[in-house]
Amino acid sequence: MKRVNIGGQAVIEGVMMKCEDKYTIAVRKSDKDIVINNQEYKSASKKYKVLKMPILRGILAFVESMIIGVKTLTYSAEFFDVEEDDNEKLKESKIDHFINKVLGDKAQDVLVGISVVFATFISIGLFMVAPLLITRLIREFAPIHAIQNLVEGIVRIGIFLSYILLISKMKDIQRVFQYHGAEHKTINCLEHDESLTIENVKKHSRLHKRCGTSFLFIVMFVSILVFMFIRIDVFWVRLLSRIVLVPIIAGISYEIIRFAGKSESKLVDIISYPGMCIQRLTTKEPDDEQIEVAIVAVKGVLNNGENPSTNIL
């Protein structure tokens, strides 16, 4: 199977595809027209070569994926704002006016940065800190350190799966998951070296080894292994370790999923299997119009560059 080093994400009524330093966002507006936005994003690894080293490149990829993700989601949401009165449309809100006055041209970048930091803290609190606090309640019944860490990991995975199940029931999220499926099917079509037509894309799987969902599950699993070998008796230090070690865990997880994207071995299939199963929740079968948007996004970014680098889908 042909290796296609291109990745992206689903956005509101659209798909973003990225390769090298360029990415394309394709969004289908309410009038059914598809709008295309081509952007550039220079990775910090181009300036600082040390960031291309294993683990460090994973940490960087995770951060930069979040930054681009927030930007593309914000862009796609602009086409579907709740309609306001004509008078309201002509008036700039006091908050927007204040932000633009203080920050000027950097307003959007600052807001994106704040959003990324906020999302990171929420994620760490929900998936790293909360499981530790819950496990602390049963420490008297499980005095062995290794058992406590194992229970903590199981709780962490349980919270993650519950979160996925909960959001998968939301109607708007289901639409995003359909575009997520369209994104994967389009990539799979490219990897099978077939022409990008709606009929060709439809017959391919909506699952993919390099999916961000699989990456997050690997993060959960790697965290269990890492914390199993770290014994810290002081609770607040143990709590701090759950926060400080997140970048390292993300870096290790990136290397695993990067390897999975290159290999067709049975071992990789076993490692990828749980994440592929969860993708059945985070992807849905797309319709023809959604597939068309994904195709437009892929063609847009491929026309902007060659030899794209590996990226999480």
Secondary structure, DSSP 8 states (H G I E B T S, - for coil): ------EEEEETTEEEEEETTEEEEEEE-TTS-EEEEEEE---GGGT-GGGGSTTHHHHHHHHHHHHHHHHHHHHHHGGG-----HHHHHS--HHHHHHHHHHGGGHHHHHHHHHHHHHHHHHHIIIIIHHHHHHHTTTTT--SHHHHHHHHHHHHHHHHHHHHHHHTTSHHHHHHHHHHHHHHHHHHHHHTT----HHHHHTS-S--TT-HHHHHHHHHHHHHHHHHT----SHHHHHHHHHHTHHHHHHHHHHHHHHHHH---HHHHHHHHHHHHHHHHH-----HHHHHHHHHHHHHHHTT-SS------
